């Protein structure tokens, strides 16, 4: 039997200053804590597509290009 979906009402598990997400797929705005726009979603979608095509997230490639990975 399928369970009914309900929105999360427990606000104690996250604070306003906490960051939730996978850094390799997060837009710079999210990482630096500035205003998030719909463009942030497109950035994350692009990062996901990039990994689907290349086998690694863009941040890993950036570190490799800088000689740190």
Backbone as XML, in Angstrom:
<?xml version="1.0"?>
<chain id="A" units="angstrom">
  <residue number="1" name="UNK">
    <atom name="N" x="0.844" y="-1.170" z="0.000"/>
    <atom name="CA" x="0.000" y="0.000" z="0.000"/>
    <atom name="C" x="0.896" y="1.241" z="0.000"/>
  </residue>
  <residue number="2" name="UNK">
    <atom name="N" x="0.618" y="2.171" z="-0.890"/>
    <atom name="CA" x="1.419" y="3.393" z="-0.997"/>
    <atom name="C" x="1.123" y="4.325" z="0.167"/>
  </residue>
  <residue number="3" name="UNK">
    <atom name="N" x="2.180" y="4.945" z="0.666"/>
    <atom name="CA" x="1.982" y="5.888" z="1.771"/>
    <atom name="C" x="1.717" y="7.282" z="1.206"/>
  </residue>
  <residue number="4" name="UNK">
    <atom name="N" x="1.027" y="8.070" z="1.979"/>
    <atom name="CA" x="0.693" y="9.431" z="1.567"/>
    <atom name="C" x="1.900" y="10.340" z="1.780"/>
  </residue>
  <residue number="5" name="UNK">
    <atom name="N" x="2.206" y="11.172" z="0.806"/>
    <atom name="CA" x="3.324" y="12.108" z="0.898"/>
    <atom name="C" x="2.881" y="13.365" z="1.625"/>
  </residue>
  <residue number="6" name="UNK">
    <atom name="N" x="3.689" y="13.790" z="2.587"/>
    <atom name="CA" x="3.397" y="15.013" z="3.339"/>
    <atom name="C" x="4.615" y="15.907" z="3.359"/>
  </residue>
  <residue number="7" name="UNK">
    <atom name="N" x="4.429" y="17.223" z="3.357"/>
    <atom name="CA" x="5.578" y="18.130" z="3.426"/>
    <atom name="C" x="6.272" y="18.045" z="4.777"/>
  </residue>
  <residue number="8" name="UNK">
    <atom name="N" x="7.564" y="18.279" z="4.767"/>
    <atom name="CA" x="8.344" y="18.271" z="6.003"/>
    <atom name="C" x="8.016" y="19.531" z="6.811"/>
  </residue>
  <residue number="9" name="UNK">
    <atom name="N" x="7.664" y="19.344" z="8.058"/>
    <atom name="CA" x="7.360" y="20.488" z="8.909"/>
    <atom name="C" x="8.383" y="20.656" z="10.023"/>
  </residue>
  <residue number="10" name="UNK">
    <atom name="N" x="9.396" y="19.800" z="10.074"/>
    <atom name="CA" x="10.418" y="19.870" z="11.103"/>
    <atom name="C" x="11.501" y="20.854" z="10.681"/>
  </residue>
  <residue number="11" name="UNK">
    <atom name="N" x="11.432" y="22.063" z="11.161"/>
    <atom name="CA" x="12.401" y="23.104" z="10.806"/>
    <atom name="C" x="13.646" y="23.047" z="11.688"/>
  </residue>
  <residue number="12" name="UNK">
    <atom name="N" x="13.641" y="22.245" z="12.719"/>
    <atom name="CA" x="14.775" y="22.181" z="13.639"/>
    <atom name="C" x="15.984" y="21.506" z="13.006"/>
  </residue>
  <residue number="13" name="UNK">
    <atom name="N" x="15.788" y="20.743" z="11.932"/>
    <atom name="CA" x="16.892" y="20.002" z="11.337"/>
    <atom name="C" x="17.781" y="20.858" z="10.441"/>
  </residue>
  <residue number="14" name="UNK">
    <atom name="N" x="17.343" y="22.050" z="10.070"/>
    <atom name="CA" x="18.189" y="22.909" z="9.252"/>
    <atom name="C" x="18.145" y="24.340" z="9.775"/>
  </residue>
  <residue number="15" name="UNK">
    <atom name="N" x="19.286" y="24.972" z="9.704"/>
    <atom name="CA" x="19.389" y="26.361" z="10.154"/>
    <atom name="C" x="19.502" y="27.266" z="8.935"/>
  </residue>
  <residue number="16" name="UNK">
    <atom name="N" x="19.240" y="28.532" z="9.124"/>
    <atom name="CA" x="19.301" y="29.476" z="8.017"/>
    <atom name="C" x="20.705" y="29.570" z="7.431"/>
  </residue>
  <residue number="17" name="UNK">
    <atom name="N" x="21.726" y="29.351" z="8.227"/>
    <atom name="CA" x="23.094" y="29.481" z="7.749"/>
    <atom name="C" x="23.690" y="28.169" z="7.258"/>
  </residue>
  <residue number="18" name="UNK">
    <atom name="N" x="22.972" y="27.075" z="7.351"/>
    <atom name="CA" x="23.527" y="25.798" z="6.916"/>
    <atom name="C" x="23.420" y="25.650" z="5.403"/>
  </residue>
  <residue number="19" name="UNK">
    <atom name="N" x="24.346" y="24.894" z="4.833"/>
    <atom name="CA" x="24.353" y="24.630" z="3.401"/>
    <atom name="C" x="23.966" y="23.178" z="3.197"/>
  </residue>
  <residue number="20" name="UNK">
    <atom name="N" x="22.979" y="22.963" z="2.338"/>
    <atom name="CA" x="22.520" y="21.620" z="2.057"/>
    <atom name="C" x="22.688" y="21.369" z="0.573"/>
  </residue>
  <residue number="21" name="UNK">
    <atom name="N" x="23.420" y="20.330" z="0.229"/>
    <atom name="CA" x="23.615" y="19.995" z="-1.173"/>
    <atom name="C" x="24.976" y="19.371" z="-1.396"/>
  </residue>
  <residue number="22" name="UNK">
    <atom name="N" x="25.205" y="18.928" z="-2.610"/>
    <atom name="CA" x="26.493" y="18.353" z="-2.993"/>
    <atom name="C" x="27.314" y="19.451" z="-3.649"/>
  </residue>
  <residue number="23" name="UNK">
    <atom name="N" x="28.437" y="19.837" z="-3.070"/>
    <atom name="CA" x="29.205" y="20.980" z="-3.570"/>
    <atom name="C" x="29.556" y="20.923" z="-5.057"/>
  </residue>
  <residue number="24" name="UNK">
    <atom name="N" x="29.829" y="19.736" z="-5.605"/>
    <atom name="CA" x="30.171" y="19.644" z="-7.018"/>
    <atom name="C" x="29.036" y="20.080" z="-7.938"/>
  </residue>
  <residue number="25" name="UNK">
    <atom name="N" x="27.814" y="20.073" z="-7.444"/>
    <atom name="CA" x="26.655" y="20.413" z="-8.266"/>
    <atom name="C" x="25.998" y="21.726" z="-7.846"/>
  </residue>
  <residue number="26" name="UNK">
    <atom name="N" x="26.524" y="22.361" z="-6.832"/>
    <atom name="CA" x="25.934" y="23.605" z="-6.325"/>
    <atom name="C" x="26.489" y="24.805" z="-7.075"/>
  </residue>
  <residue number="27" name="UNK">
    <atom name="N" x="25.616" y="25.775" z="-7.313"/>
    <atom name="CA" x="26.045" y="27.002" z="-7.981"/>
    <atom name="C" x="26.929" y="27.819" z="-7.032"/>
  </residue>
  <residue number="28" name="UNK">
    <atom name="N" x="27.756" y="28.686" z="-7.578"/>
    <atom name="CA" x="28.584" y="29.536" z="-6.725"/>
    <atom name="C" x="27.763" y="30.355" z="-5.728"/>
  </residue>
  <residue number="29" name="UNK">
    <atom name="N" x="26.562" y="30.789" z="-6.142"/>
    <atom name="CA" x="25.708" y="31.561" z="-5.240"/>
    <atom name="C" x="25.359" y="30.746" z="-3.992"/>
  </residue>
  <residue number="30" name="UNK">
    <atom name="N" x="25.061" y="29.479" z="-4.191"/>
    <atom name="CA" x="24.722" y="28.615" z="-3.061"/>
    <atom name="C" x="25.933" y="28.391" z="-2.169"/>
  </residue>
  <residue number="31" name="UNK">
    <atom name="N" x="27.088" y="28.173" z="-2.774"/>
    <atom name="CA" x="28.298" y="27.919" z="-1.988"/>
    <atom name="C" x="28.710" y="29.123" z="-1.154"/>
  </residue>
  <residue number="32" name="UNK">
    <atom name="N" x="28.526" y="30.328" z="-1.710"/>
    <atom name="CA" x="28.941" y="31.538" z="-1.002"/>
    <atom name="C" x="27.835" y="32.165" z="-0.170"/>
  </residue>
  <residue number="33" name="UNK">
    <atom name="N" x="26.642" y="31.574" z="-0.209"/>
    <atom name="CA" x="25.553" y="32.035" z="0.634"/>
    <atom name="C" x="24.890" y="33.309" z="0.171"/>
  </residue>
  <residue number="34" name="UNK">
    <atom name="N" x="25.011" y="33.641" z="-1.114"/>
    <atom name="CA" x="24.343" y="34.832" z="-1.629"/>
    <atom name="C" x="22.979" y="34.453" z="-2.206"/>
  </residue>
  <residue number="35" name="UNK">
    <atom name="N" x="22.262" y="35.417" z="-2.744"/>
    <atom name="CA" x="20.910" y="35.184" z="-3.254"/>
    <atom name="C" x="20.912" y="34.126" z="-4.352"/>
  </residue>
  <residue number="36" name="UNK">
    <atom name="N" x="19.982" y="33.195" z="-4.245"/>
    <atom name="CA" x="19.856" y="32.115" z="-5.215"/>
    <atom name="C" x="18.725" y="32.463" z="-6.179"/>
  </residue>
  <residue number="37" name="UNK">
    <atom name="N" x="18.975" y="32.267" z="-7.466"/>
    <atom name="CA" x="17.990" y="32.574" z="-8.513"/>
    <atom name="C" x="17.700" y="31.305" z="-9.316"/>
  </residue>
  <residue number="38" name="UNK">
    <atom name="N" x="16.753" y="31.369" z="-10.237"/>
    <atom name="CA" x="16.521" y="30.200" z="-11.104"/>
    <atom name="C" x="17.770" y="29.793" z="-11.887"/>
  </residue>
  <residue number="39" name="UNK">
    <atom name="N" x="18.677" y="30.718" z="-12.133"/>
    <atom name="CA" x="19.924" y="30.378" z="-12.814"/>
    <atom name="C" x="20.740" y="29.363" z="-12.013"/>
  </residue>
  <residue number="40" name="UNK">
    <atom name="N" x="20.591" y="29.361" z="-10.710"/>
    <atom name="CA" x="21.288" y="28.387" z="-9.862"/>
    <atom name="C" x="20.834" y="26.970" z="-10.182"/>
  </residue>
  <residue number="41" name="UNK">
    <atom name="N" x="19.546" y="26.808" z="-10.456"/>
    <atom name="CA" x="19.026" y="25.498" z="-10.844"/>
    <atom name="C" x="19.610" y="25.060" z="-12.186"/>
  </residue>
  <residue number="42" name="UNK">
    <atom name="N" x="19.718" y="25.996" z="-13.116"/>
    <atom name="CA" x="20.301" y="25.668" z="-14.409"/>
    <atom name="C" x="21.776" y="25.297" z="-14.276"/>
  </residue>
  <residue number="43" name="UNK">
    <atom name="N" x="22.484" y="25.954" z="-13.386"/>
    <atom name="CA" x="23.889" y="25.609" z="-13.141"/>
    <atom name="C" x="23.988" y="24.164" z="-12.666"/>
  </residue>
  <residue number="44" name="UNK">
    <atom name="N" x="23.148" y="23.802" z="-11.709"/>
    <atom name="CA" x="23.159" y="22.444" z="-11.169"/>
    <atom name="C" x="22.770" y="21.425" z="-12.236"/>
  </residue>
  <residue number="45" name="UNK">
    <atom name="N" x="21.790" y="21.768" z="-13.058"/>
    <atom name="CA" x="21.390" y="20.866" z="-14.149"/>
    <atom name="C" x="22.542" y="20.696" z="-15.134"/>
  </residue>
  <residue number="46" name="UNK">
    <atom name="N" x="23.235" y="21.785" z="-15.443"/>
    <atom name="CA" x="24.387" y="21.711" z="-16.339"/>
    <atom name="C" x="25.514" y="20.875" z="-15.763"/>
  </residue>
  <residue number="47" name="UNK">
    <atom name="N" x="25.756" y="21.006" z="-14.467"/>
    <atom name="CA" x="26.802" y="20.212" z="-13.815"/>
    <atom name="C" x="26.459" y="18.729" z="-13.861"/>
  </residue>
  <residue number="48" name="UNK">
    <atom name="N" x="25.179" y="18.412" z="-13.685"/>
    <atom name="CA" x="24.731" y="17.019" z="-13.757"/>
    <atom name="C" x="24.892" y="16.481" z="-15.176"/>
  </residue>
  <residue number="49" name="UNK">
    <atom name="N" x="24.501" y="17.264" z="-16.166"/>
    <atom name="CA" x="24.654" y="16.849" z="-17.561"/>
    <atom name="C" x="26.129" y="16.679" z="-17.906"/>
  </residue>
  <residue number="50" name="UNK">
    <atom name="N" x="26.959" y="17.597" z="-17.447"/>
    <atom name="CA" x="28.399" y="17.504" z="-17.692"/>
    <atom name="C" x="28.945" y="16.178" z="-17.179"/>
  </residue>
  <residue number="51" name="UNK">
    <atom name="N" x="28.572" y="15.821" z="-15.949"/>
    <atom name="CA" x="29.064" y="14.552" z="-15.404"/>
    <atom name="C" x="28.516" y="13.360" z="-16.180"/>
  </residue>
  <residue number="52" name="UNK">
    <atom name="N" x="27.273" y="13.450" z="-16.619"/>
    <atom name="CA" x="26.688" y="12.360" z="-17.404"/>
    <atom name="C" x="27.479" y="12.129" z="-18.688"/>
  </residue>
  <residue number="53" name="UNK">
    <atom name="N" x="27.979" y="13.205" z="-19.285"/>
    <atom name="CA" x="28.698" y="13.099" z="-20.548"/>
    <atom name="C" x="30.179" y="12.773" z="-20.387"/>
  </residue>
  <residue number="54" name="UNK">
    <atom name="N" x="30.801" y="13.258" z="-19.307"/>
    <atom name="CA" x="32.260" y="13.112" z="-19.163"/>
    <atom name="C" x="32.692" y="12.085" z="-18.122"/>
  </residue>
  <residue number="55" name="UNK">
    <atom name="N" x="31.798" y="11.760" z="-17.187"/>
    <atom name="CA" x="32.154" y="10.796" z="-16.153"/>
    <atom name="C" x="32.695" y="11.419" z="-14.882"/>
  </residue>
  <residue number="56" name="UNK">
    <atom name="N" x="32.822" y="12.736" z="-14.835"/>
    <atom name="CA" x="33.263" y="13.406" z="-13.609"/>
    <atom name="C" x="32.626" y="14.787" z="-13.529"/>
  </residue>
  <residue number="57" name="UNK">
    <atom name="N" x="32.406" y="15.279" z="-12.308"/>
    <atom name="CA" x="31.791" y="16.602" z="-12.153"/>
    <atom name="C" x="32.746" y="17.712" z="-12.583"/>
  </residue>
  <residue number="58" name="UNK">
    <atom name="N" x="32.225" y="18.863" z="-12.973"/>
    <atom name="CA" x="33.074" y="19.959" z="-13.437"/>
    <atom name="C" x="34.103" y="20.416" z="-12.411"/>
  </residue>
  <residue number="59" name="UNK">
    <atom name="N" x="33.798" y="20.373" z="-11.133"/>
    <atom name="CA" x="34.754" y="20.831" z="-10.110"/>
    <atom name="C" x="36.005" y="19.975" z="-10.110"/>
  </residue>
  <residue number="60" name="UNK">
    <atom name="N" x="35.866" y="18.685" z="-10.378"/>
    <atom name="CA" x="37.033" y="17.804" z="-10.432"/>
    <atom name="C" x="37.923" y="18.210" z="-11.598"/>
  </residue>
  <residue number="61" name="UNK">
    <atom name="N" x="37.325" y="18.501" z="-12.741"/>
    <atom name="CA" x="38.103" y="18.939" z="-13.897"/>
    <atom name="C" x="38.797" y="20.256" z="-13.597"/>
  </residue>
  <residue number="62" name="UNK">
    <atom name="N" x="38.120" y="21.170" z="-12.918"/>
    <atom name="CA" x="38.726" y="22.454" z="-12.584"/>
    <atom name="C" x="39.959" y="22.232" z="-11.705"/>
  </residue>
  <residue number="63" name="UNK">
    <atom name="N" x="39.845" y="21.336" z="-10.700"/>
    <atom name="CA" x="40.999" y="21.058" z="-9.827"/>
    <atom name="C" x="42.141" y="20.434" z="-10.627"/>
  </residue>
  <residue number="64" name="UNK">
    <atom name="N" x="41.808" y="19.552" z="-11.560"/>
    <atom name="CA" x="42.850" y="18.929" z="-12.385"/>
    <atom name="C" x="43.547" y="19.948" z="-13.255"/>
  </residue>
  <residue number="65" name="UNK">
    <atom name="N" x="42.774" y="20.870" z="-13.843"/>
    <atom name="CA" x="43.363" y="21.896" z="-14.689"/>
    <atom name="C" x="44.290" y="22.813" z="-13.894"/>
  </residue>
  <residue number="66" name="UNK">
    <atom name="N" x="43.991" y="22.999" z="-12.616"/>
    <atom name="CA" x="44.817" y="23.845" z="-11.765"/>
    <atom name="C" x="45.962" y="23.053" z="-11.147"/>
  </residue>
  <residue number="67" name="UNK">
    <atom name="N" x="46.055" y="21.753" z="-11.444"/>
    <atom name="CA" x="47.139" y="20.931" z="-10.943"/>
    <atom name="C" x="46.981" y="20.489" z="-9.497"/>
  </residue>
  <residue number="68" name="UNK">
    <atom name="N" x="45.742" y="20.511" z="-8.968"/>
    <atom name="CA" x="45.529" y="20.129" z="-7.584"/>
    <atom name="C" x="44.774" y="18.821" z="-7.451"/>
  </residue>
  <residue number="69" name="UNK">
    <atom name="N" x="44.597" y="18.059" z="-8.490"/>
    <atom name="CA" x="43.813" y="16.852" z="-8.348"/>
    <atom name="C" x="44.316" y="15.801" z="-9.142"/>
  </residue>
</chain>
